[in-house]
Amino acid sequence: MTTIAPADHETLIAGVIAALRTVHDPEIPVNIYDLGLIYRIEPKDSGLVEIDMTLTAPGCPVAGEILTWVETAVRAIDGIAGVEVRLVFDPPWDSSRMSDDVKLELGLL
């Protein structure tokens, strides 16, 4: 098993974040990363990336599609062998998780 060097780990996470920023919430015209829907990104030595994410509302009608969009975006990164996306609702999402740029864009600041 190969261990991911710290610099490579940081580069990989930056690439995952960039990929996640291409996925937008269908109800709020903002990417899911800056919206605060991503709770954890964990690259594993095997080339697998584990992602914990949530939704703005538990009853989101496109929940399954968003998970597929996330997996597709991250899987496109060189060196990624697999993506495991887990949907979590604890802690519940609220607008305080948004980046300041998104809050400003949506008129919340």
C-alpha positions as CSV (number, residue, x, y, z in Angstrom):
1,M,0.0,0.0,0.0
2,T,1.3,3.4,-1.0
3,T,1.1,6.3,1.5
4,I,0.0,9.6,0.2
5,A,2.6,12.3,0.9
6,P,1.3,15.4,2.7
7,A,1.9,17.7,-0.4
8,D,0.2,15.2,-2.7
9,H,-2.7,14.9,-0.1
10,E,-3.2,18.7,-0.2
11,T,-3.0,18.8,-4.0
12,L,-5.5,16.0,-4.3
13,I,-7.9,17.7,-1.8
14,A,-7.6,20.9,-3.8
15,G,-8.4,19.0,-7.0
16,V,-11.5,17.4,-5.3
17,I,-12.7,20.9,-4.1
18,A,-12.3,22.3,-7.6
19,A,-14.3,19.4,-9.0
20,L,-17.0,19.8,-6.3
21,R,-17.2,23.5,-7.3
22,T,-18.5,22.4,-10.7
23,V,-21.6,20.7,-9.1
24,H,-24.4,23.2,-8.4
25,D,-27.4,22.9,-6.2
26,P,-30.4,22.8,-8.5
27,E,-32.5,25.1,-6.3
28,I,-29.9,27.6,-5.2
29,P,-27.6,28.6,-8.1
30,V,-24.4,28.0,-6.1
31,N,-21.9,25.2,-6.1
32,I,-22.3,22.6,-3.4
33,Y,-18.8,23.2,-1.8
34,D,-19.3,26.9,-1.2
35,L,-22.9,26.3,-0.2
36,G,-21.4,24.3,2.7
37,L,-22.9,20.9,1.7
38,I,-19.6,19.1,1.9
39,Y,-18.7,18.0,5.4
40,R,-15.7,15.7,4.8
41,I,-13.2,14.9,2.0
42,E,-10.9,12.0,2.8
43,P,-8.5,10.6,0.3
44,K,-7.4,7.0,1.0
45,D,-4.1,5.4,0.0
46,S,-5.9,3.1,-2.5
47,G,-7.0,6.0,-4.7
48,L,-10.5,6.1,-3.1
49,V,-11.9,9.4,-2.0
50,E,-14.6,9.4,0.7
51,I,-16.9,12.3,0.8
52,D,-19.6,13.1,3.4
53,M,-22.2,15.6,2.2
54,T,-25.6,16.8,3.1
55,L,-28.5,18.6,1.4
56,T,-30.1,21.9,2.1
57,A,-33.3,20.0,2.9
58,P,-33.7,16.3,3.7
59,G,-36.6,15.9,1.2
60,C,-34.6,17.2,-1.8
61,P,-36.2,15.7,-4.9
62,V,-32.8,15.3,-6.7
63,A,-30.8,13.9,-3.9
64,G,-29.8,10.8,-5.8
65,E,-28.8,12.8,-8.8
66,I,-26.6,15.1,-6.8
67,L,-24.7,12.1,-5.4
68,T,-24.1,10.9,-8.9
69,W,-23.0,14.4,-10.0
70,V,-20.5,14.5,-7.2
71,E,-19.2,11.0,-7.9
72,T,-18.8,11.8,-11.6
73,A,-17.0,15.1,-11.0
74,V,-14.5,13.7,-8.6
75,R,-13.9,10.4,-10.5
76,A,-12.7,12.5,-13.5
77,I,-9.6,13.6,-11.5
78,D,-6.4,11.8,-12.5
79,G,-5.4,9.3,-9.8
80,I,-8.9,8.8,-8.4
81,A,-9.7,5.1,-8.5
82,G,-13.1,5.4,-6.8
83,V,-15.4,7.8,-5.0
84,E,-17.7,6.9,-2.1
85,V,-20.3,9.6,-1.4
86,R,-22.2,9.4,1.9
87,L,-25.3,11.4,2.5
88,V,-25.5,12.6,6.1
89,F,-27.9,14.9,8.0
90,D,-26.1,15.3,11.3
91,P,-25.4,18.1,11.8
92,P,-28.2,19.6,9.8
93,W,-27.3,22.1,7.2
94,D,-28.1,25.8,7.7
95,S,-27.1,29.0,6.0
96,S,-24.2,29.6,8.4
97,R,-22.3,26.9,6.5
98,M,-22.1,29.0,3.3
99,S,-19.0,30.8,2.4
100,D,-19.0,34.6,2.9
101,D,-18.8,35.0,-0.9
102,V,-22.0,33.0,-1.3
103,K,-23.8,34.9,1.5
104,L,-22.8,38.1,-0.3
105,E,-23.9,36.8,-3.7
106,L,-27.3,35.8,-2.2
107,G,-27.7,39.1,-0.4
108,L,-27.4,37.5,3.1
109,L,-24.5,39.8,4.2
